Amino acid sequence: MKGDPPLRLHVFDLNCWAIRYLSKRRQERMRLIGDMLHREDFDLVLLQEVWSEQDYSDLKVKLGGCYPFSHYFRSGVIGSGLCVFSRFPILDTLLYQYSLNGYPYMLQHGDWFCGKSVGLVIIKISGIIFNIYVTHLHAEYCREKDAYLPHRLVQAWELAQFIRHTSKAADVVLLGGDLNMHPEDVGIRLLRGWTGLQDAFVEATHFEGCEDGCTLVPNNCFTDKSEMLPFPLGIRIDYILYKAISSYMVKCELLKTTTGAAPGMDVPFSDHEAVMATLHIQRQEQAAGTTFGTAELTLADVVTEARTEVAVGLRVAQRQRYSSGRMAMLALLLLLLQAAATLGALVGLDAGQPFPKLSFCLLAFLAIGVLLLSTGLHLFHTMEVKMLRGTEEQMQMVLRALQECP
């Protein structure tokens, strides 16, 4: 009913940067995060990069009295790092792992081993169904030469599709996470345009925290200062996005970020600043209708831009597939030549010539190693080509539909 009292939802989102044996002062920071969450009055907590299940278990024990309901999403080799704590019962959960997650041979980055995903939890508060999504997209690493842009765009597209197809029964949709995209990037414009999600920072009535809502700031002691030189104020890559479906209305009353070290400590909670939002949800008399026209034209431009970037990534993947396939064929040819030479030696065709067994063995091992490596790369890039081509075709289909809208 229109006269129903409004609901206020207090949301906390943080990339915890909790990698066992690698993250600096991890245990101390996780204890500080737990203390803050226990002290503050949040309804919903969305965490990323909790890659140690022991850390999740410790938080679950510590926060059990405040947040009796929680879920940890498992995927990849070392885990998705995604988890949710809630004051309200979790009705259902679902995990979708992105089809592209970087490259397994880029060990220094490691995104592929995390199994980057989006997790969904469904909760019900005062009769309102909430679809809560938490995610972590592939990192950028180098903005000037972003080799992972096509993969991150595929992830943004799959995230948007996942939200669209799973939120039809929801009253309110909420997405929180480290999207690793600047607000003006094509990926974030694609995600917001295709789902209709609103940016809490843009829509907030009041804001408190880092300038421009930045969540990765140069004065954080865990931040690489050289990477932040082009961005003296920092960058905003952590988001809380939302929208209302059916007959509800959602407004962001207050958005806050943490600002540096934890109170009374010399260490921040993470290498990212946390984002906190107070959302006002109320039933309205009539559901807002969808407007067509200029919005579709703008979205068509965004989809076209994203499709172009995906097509560039597709051509790169095709070249890498060809190179690895050619290397595999050369290694196989070398093995066949060695086998022929060995067979000739055994039947005495090289009489009078000493058989260099050690050299042949070393060369054979090298050829086998190259063959296995290049075959693995060829298979990986073949799958990459299929995923990129599939996404490009989906975008082309959506683009055609948008352009045909009256």
C-alpha positions as CSV (number, residue, x, y, z in Angstrom):
1,M,0.0,0.0,0.0
2,K,1.1,3.6,-0.6
3,G,0.8,4.3,3.1
4,D,3.2,1.6,4.2
5,P,6.1,2.9,6.3
6,P,9.3,3.3,4.4
7,L,12.1,0.8,4.8
8,R,15.7,1.9,5.3
9,L,18.5,-0.5,4.4
10,H,22.0,0.1,5.5
11,V,24.5,-1.5,3.2
12,F,28.3,-2.0,3.6
13,D,30.6,-3.0,0.7
14,L,34.3,-3.6,0.8
15,N,37.1,-5.3,-1.2
16,C,39.0,-6.8,1.8
17,W,42.2,-7.8,0.0
18,A,42.6,-10.8,2.1
19,I,45.0,-13.3,0.4
20,R,46.6,-15.8,2.7
21,Y,50.4,-15.4,2.9
22,L,50.4,-12.5,0.4
23,S,48.2,-9.6,1.7
24,K,50.0,-7.4,4.2
25,R,48.8,-7.4,7.8
26,R,45.8,-9.5,6.7
27,Q,44.9,-11.0,10.1
28,E,45.1,-7.7,11.8
29,R,42.9,-6.0,9.1
30,M,40.3,-8.8,9.1
31,R,40.1,-8.4,12.9
32,L,39.5,-4.6,12.5
33,I,36.9,-5.2,9.8
34,G,35.1,-7.7,12.1
35,D,35.2,-5.2,15.0
36,M,33.8,-2.4,12.8
37,L,31.0,-4.6,11.4
38,H,30.1,-5.7,14.9
39,R,30.0,-2.1,16.1
40,E,28.1,-0.5,13.3
41,D,24.5,-1.0,12.5
42,F,24.5,-2.4,8.9
43,D,21.7,-4.6,7.5
44,L,23.7,-6.1,4.7
45,V,27.5,-6.6,4.2
46,L,29.0,-7.4,0.9
47,L,32.7,-8.5,0.8
48,Q,35.1,-9.3,-2.0
49,E,38.6,-10.8,-2.0
50,V,38.0,-12.9,1.1
51,W,40.1,-15.6,-0.4
52,S,40.8,-17.5,2.8
53,E,37.8,-19.5,3.9
54,Q,39.3,-19.4,7.4
55,D,38.9,-15.7,7.4
56,Y,35.3,-16.1,6.4
57,S,34.8,-18.7,9.2
58,D,36.3,-16.3,11.7
59,L,34.1,-13.5,10.6
60,K,31.1,-15.7,10.7
61,V,31.8,-16.7,14.3
62,K,32.5,-13.1,15.4
63,L,29.5,-11.6,13.6
64,G,27.0,-14.4,14.3
65,G,25.1,-12.3,16.9
66,C,24.8,-9.3,14.6
67,Y,24.5,-11.0,11.2
68,P,23.0,-14.5,11.8
69,F,22.7,-15.2,8.1
70,S,25.7,-15.5,5.7
71,H,26.9,-17.2,2.6
72,Y,30.3,-17.8,1.0
73,F,30.6,-18.3,-2.8
74,R,33.1,-20.9,-3.9
75,S,34.6,-21.0,-7.3
76,G,37.9,-21.2,-9.2
77,V,41.1,-22.6,-7.8
78,I,41.5,-20.3,-4.8
79,G,37.9,-19.2,-4.5
80,S,35.7,-16.3,-5.7
81,G,36.4,-14.3,-2.5
82,L,32.8,-13.2,-2.4
83,C,30.7,-13.4,0.7
84,V,27.5,-11.9,2.2
85,F,26.4,-11.2,5.8
86,S,22.8,-10.4,6.5
87,R,20.5,-9.5,9.4
88,F,17.7,-11.1,7.4
89,P,17.1,-14.7,6.3
90,I,18.7,-15.7,3.0
91,L,16.0,-17.4,1.0
92,D,18.2,-18.6,-1.9
93,T,21.6,-18.2,-3.5
94,L,23.1,-18.6,-7.0
95,L,26.6,-18.3,-8.4
96,Y,27.6,-17.5,-12.0
97,Q,31.2,-17.8,-13.0
98,Y,32.3,-15.6,-15.8
99,S,33.3,-17.3,-19.0
100,L,36.5,-15.3,-19.4
101,N,38.8,-14.5,-16.4
102,G,42.1,-13.5,-17.8
103,Y,45.0,-15.8,-18.7
104,P,46.3,-18.8,-16.7
105,Y,49.9,-18.1,-17.7
106,M,49.8,-14.5,-16.2
107,L,50.8,-15.8,-12.8
108,Q,51.7,-12.4,-11.5
109,H,48.1,-11.3,-11.8
110,G,46.3,-14.4,-10.9
111,D,42.7,-13.4,-11.8
112,W,42.2,-16.6,-13.7
113,F,42.8,-18.7,-10.6
114,C,40.2,-16.8,-8.7
115,G,37.3,-17.8,-10.9
116,K,35.8,-14.3,-11.0
117,S,32.1,-14.6,-10.5
118,V,28.8,-12.9,-9.5
119,G,27.0,-14.2,-6.5
120,L,23.2,-13.7,-5.9
121,V,21.4,-13.9,-2.6
122,I,17.7,-13.4,-2.3
123,I,16.3,-12.0,0.9
124,K,12.8,-10.8,2.0
125,I,12.4,-7.8,4.3
126,S,8.9,-6.6,5.3
127,G,7.4,-8.4,2.4
128,I,9.9,-6.9,-0.1
129,I,11.9,-9.3,-2.2
130,F,15.5,-8.2,-2.6
131,N,17.9,-9.6,-5.2
132,I,21.4,-8.8,-3.8
133,Y,24.3,-9.3,-6.2
134,V,28.0,-9.2,-5.2
135,T,30.8,-9.4,-7.7
136,H,34.5,-8.7,-8.5
137,L,35.5,-8.1,-12.1
138,H,39.0,-8.5,-13.7
139,A,41.5,-5.9,-12.6
140,E,42.8,-3.3,-15.1
141,Y,46.6,-3.3,-14.2
142,C,47.6,-0.9,-17.0
143,R,45.1,1.7,-18.2
144,E,47.3,2.9,-21.2
145,K,47.6,-0.7,-22.5
146,D,44.7,-2.6,-21.1
147,A,45.1,-6.2,-22.4
148,Y,42.2,-7.3,-20.2
149,L,39.6,-4.9,-21.5
150,P,37.8,-7.4,-23.8
151,H,37.6,-9.9,-20.9
152,R,36.3,-7.3,-18.5
153,L,33.7,-6.2,-21.1
154,V,32.6,-9.8,-21.5
155,Q,32.3,-10.0,-17.7
156,A,30.3,-6.7,-17.5
157,W,28.0,-8.0,-20.3
158,E,27.5,-11.3,-18.6
159,L,26.9,-9.6,-15.3
160,A,24.2,-7.4,-16.9
161,Q,22.6,-10.4,-18.6
162,F,22.6,-12.3,-15.3
163,I,20.9,-9.5,-13.5
164,R,18.3,-9.0,-16.2
165,H,17.4,-12.6,-16.3
166,T,17.4,-13.4,-12.6
167,S,15.7,-10.2,-11.2
168,K,12.3,-10.5,-12.8
169,A,10.6,-11.7,-9.7
170,A,12.4,-9.2,-7.4
171,D,11.0,-5.9,-6.0
172,V,14.4,-4.3,-5.5
173,V,17.8,-5.1,-7.1
174,L,21.1,-4.2,-5.4
175,L,24.6,-4.7,-6.8
176,G,27.8,-4.1,-4.8
177,G,31.3,-4.9,-5.6
178,D,34.7,-4.0,-7.1
179,L,33.9,-3.5,-10.7
180,N,37.5,-2.3,-11.6
181,M,36.1,0.3,-14.0
182,H,36.0,4.1,-13.8
183,P,32.6,5.7,-13.8
184,E,33.0,6.9,-17.4
185,D,34.3,3.6,-18.8
186,V,32.3,1.8,-21.5
187,G,31.9,-1.3,-19.3
188,I,30.1,0.6,-16.5
189,R,28.0,2.5,-19.0
190,L,27.1,-0.8,-20.6
191,L,26.2,-2.4,-17.3
192,R,24.1,0.5,-16.1
193,G,22.4,1.1,-19.5
194,W,21.5,-2.5,-20.0
195,T,20.2,-3.1,-16.5
196,G,18.8,0.3,-15.5
197,L,20.8,0.3,-12.3
198,Q,21.4,3.7,-10.6
199,D,24.7,4.7,-9.1
200,A,24.4,5.4,-5.4
201,F,27.2,8.0,-5.5
202,V,25.4,10.0,-8.2
203,E,22.0,9.7,-6.7
204,A,22.9,10.2,-3.0
205,T,21.2,13.1,-1.3
206,H,24.2,13.4,1.1
207,F,27.8,12.2,0.7
208,E,30.6,11.9,3.2
209,G,34.1,10.6,2.5
210,C,36.9,10.7,0.0
211,E,36.7,13.4,-2.7
212,D,34.7,12.3,-5.8
213,G,33.8,9.1,-3.9
214,C,37.1,7.5,-4.8
215,T,37.8,4.1,-3.3
216,L,41.4,3.6,-4.4
217,V,43.3,6.6,-3.2
218,P,47.1,7.5,-3.3
219,N,47.5,8.0,0.4
220,N,46.5,4.4,1.3
221,C,49.7,2.8,2.5
222,F,48.9,-0.4,0.5
223,T,48.5,1.4,-2.8
224,D,51.2,1.5,-5.5
225,K,51.9,5.2,-5.7
226,S,53.4,5.0,-9.2
227,E,50.2,3.5,-10.6
228,M,48.2,6.4,-9.0
229,L,50.3,9.2,-10.5
230,P,47.7,10.0,-13.3
231,F,45.0,10.1,-10.6
232,P,46.0,12.5,-7.8
233,L,42.6,12.3,-6.1
234,G,42.3,8.5,-6.7
235,I,39.8,6.5,-8.7
236,R,36.3,5.2,-8.0
237,I,36.1,1.5,-8.9
238,D,33.9,0.2,-6.0
239,Y,30.1,0.7,-6.5
240,I,26.7,0.2,-4.9
241,L,24.2,0.2,-7.7
242,Y,20.4,-0.3,-7.3
243,K,17.0,-0.1,-8.9
244,A,13.4,-0.7,-8.0
245,I,11.1,-3.0,-9.9
246,S,7.3,-3.3,-9.8
247,S,5.7,-0.7,-7.6
248,Y,8.6,0.3,-5.3
249,M,10.8,3.4,-5.2
250,V,14.4,3.4,-4.0
251,K,16.4,6.5,-3.0
252,C,20.0,6.8,-1.6
253,E,19.7,9.1,1.4
254,L,23.4,8.9,2.4
255,L,26.6,7.5,0.9
256,K,29.8,7.3,2.8
257,T,33.3,6.0,2.3
258,T,36.0,5.2,4.8
259,T,38.9,7.7,4.8
260,G,42.2,6.0,5.5
261,A,43.3,4.3,8.7
262,A,40.9,2.5,11.0
263,P,40.0,4.6,14.1
264,G,42.9,4.6,16.5
265,M,45.1,2.5,14.2
266,D,47.9,3.1,11.8
267,V,46.6,0.7,9.2
268,P,43.5,1.0,6.9
269,F,40.9,-1.8,6.6
270,S,42.1,-2.6,3.1
271,D,43.8,-1.2,0.0
272,H,40.3,-0.1,-1.0
273,E,38.0,2.3,0.9
274,A,34.7,0.8,2.0
275,V,31.4,2.1,0.6
276,M,28.4,2.5,2.9
277,A,24.9,3.4,1.7
278,T,21.6,4.1,3.4
279,L,18.8,3.3,1.0
280,H,15.1,4.5,1.4
281,I,12.6,2.0,0.0
282,Q,8.9,2.7,-0.2
283,R,5.9,1.5,-2.2
284,Q,4.5,3.9,-4.7
285,E,1.0,4.0,-6.0
286,Q,1.9,3.3,-9.6
287,A,4.9,1.5,-11.1
288,A,7.1,3.7,-13.2
289,G,6.8,2.9,-16.9
290,T,9.7,2.4,-19.2
291,T,10.6,5.3,-21.5
292,F,11.8,4.6,-25.0
293,G,13.5,6.9,-27.5
294,T,16.7,8.8,-26.7
295,A,17.7,6.3,-24.0
296,E,17.7,3.4,-26.5
297,L,19.7,5.5,-29.0
298,T,22.3,6.2,-26.3
299,L,22.4,2.6,-25.2
300,A,22.9,1.5,-28.9
301,D,26.0,3.7,-29.0
302,V,27.3,2.1,-25.8
303,V,26.7,-1.4,-27.1
304,T,28.4,-0.5,-30.4
305,E,31.4,0.8,-28.6
306,A,31.6,-2.3,-26.4
307,R,31.2,-4.6,-29.4
308,T,34.1,-2.8,-31.1
309,E,36.4,-3.5,-28.2
310,V,35.3,-7.1,-28.0
311,A,35.9,-7.5,-31.7
312,V,39.5,-6.1,-31.2
313,G,40.0,-8.7,-28.4
314,L,38.6,-11.4,-30.7
315,R,41.2,-10.6,-33.4
316,V,44.0,-10.7,-30.8
317,A,42.8,-14.1,-29.5
318,Q,42.6,-15.5,-33.0
319,R,46.2,-14.5,-33.7
320,Q,47.3,-16.0,-30.4
321,R,45.4,-19.2,-31.2
322,Y,47.1,-19.4,-34.6
323,S,50.6,-18.8,-33.1
324,S,50.2,-21.4,-30.5
325,G,48.8,-23.9,-33.0
326,R,51.7,-23.3,-35.3
327,M,54.2,-23.8,-32.5
328,A,52.4,-27.1,-31.6
329,M,52.7,-28.3,-35.2
330,L,56.4,-27.4,-35.3
331,A,57.1,-29.3,-32.0
332,L,55.1,-32.3,-33.3
333,L,57.1,-32.2,-36.6
334,L,60.4,-32.1,-34.6
335,L,59.3,-35.1,-32.6
336,L,58.4,-37.0,-35.8
337,L,61.9,-36.2,-37.3
338,Q,63.5,-37.5,-34.1
339,A,61.4,-40.6,-34.1
340,A,62.4,-41.2,-37.8
341,A,66.1,-40.6,-36.9
342,T,65.9,-43.0,-33.9
343,L,64.2,-45.7,-36.0
344,G,66.9,-45.3,-38.7
345,A,69.6,-45.7,-36.1
346,L,68.0,-48.9,-34.7
347,V,67.8,-50.6,-38.1
348,G,71.4,-49.6,-38.9
349,L,70.8,-46.9,-41.6
350,D,73.4,-44.6,-40.0
351,A,76.2,-47.2,-39.8
352,G,79.4,-45.7,-38.8
353,Q,77.8,-42.6,-37.3
354,P,77.7,-42.4,-33.5
355,F,74.1,-42.0,-32.2
356,P,74.0,-38.9,-29.9
357,K,71.6,-40.4,-27.4
358,L,71.9,-37.6,-24.8
359,S,71.4,-34.8,-27.3
360,F,68.4,-36.7,-28.8
361,C,66.9,-37.2,-25.4
362,L,67.3,-33.6,-24.3
363,L,65.8,-32.4,-27.6
364,A,62.9,-34.9,-27.3
365,F,62.1,-33.6,-23.8
366,L,62.2,-30.0,-25.1
367,A,60.0,-30.8,-28.0
368,I,57.5,-32.6,-25.8
369,G,57.4,-29.7,-23.3
370,V,56.8,-27.2,-26.2
371,L,54.2,-29.5,-27.6
372,L,52.3,-29.8,-24.4
373,L,52.5,-26.0,-23.6
374,S,51.5,-24.8,-27.0
375,T,48.7,-27.4,-27.2
376,G,47.4,-26.1,-23.9
377,L,47.6,-22.5,-25.1
378,H,45.9,-23.4,-28.3
379,L,43.0,-25.0,-26.5
380,F,42.7,-22.0,-24.1
381,H,42.7,-19.4,-26.9
382,T,40.2,-21.5,-28.9
383,M,37.8,-21.3,-25.9
384,E,38.6,-17.6,-25.6
385,V,37.8,-17.0,-29.3
386,K,34.5,-18.9,-28.9
387,M,33.5,-16.8,-25.8
388,L,34.5,-13.5,-27.5
389,R,32.7,-14.4,-30.7
390,G,29.6,-15.5,-28.8
391,T,29.5,-12.2,-26.8
392,E,30.0,-10.2,-30.0
393,E,27.1,-12.0,-31.7
394,Q,24.9,-11.4,-28.6
395,M,25.7,-7.7,-28.7
396,Q,25.0,-7.5,-32.4
397,M,21.6,-9.1,-31.8
398,V,20.8,-6.6,-29.0
399,L,22.0,-3.8,-31.2
400,R,19.7,-4.8,-34.0
401,A,16.8,-4.9,-31.6
402,L,17.6,-1.5,-30.2
403,Q,18.0,0.1,-33.6
404,E,14.6,-1.3,-34.6
405,C,12.8,0.2,-31.6
406,P,10.2,2.8,-32.7
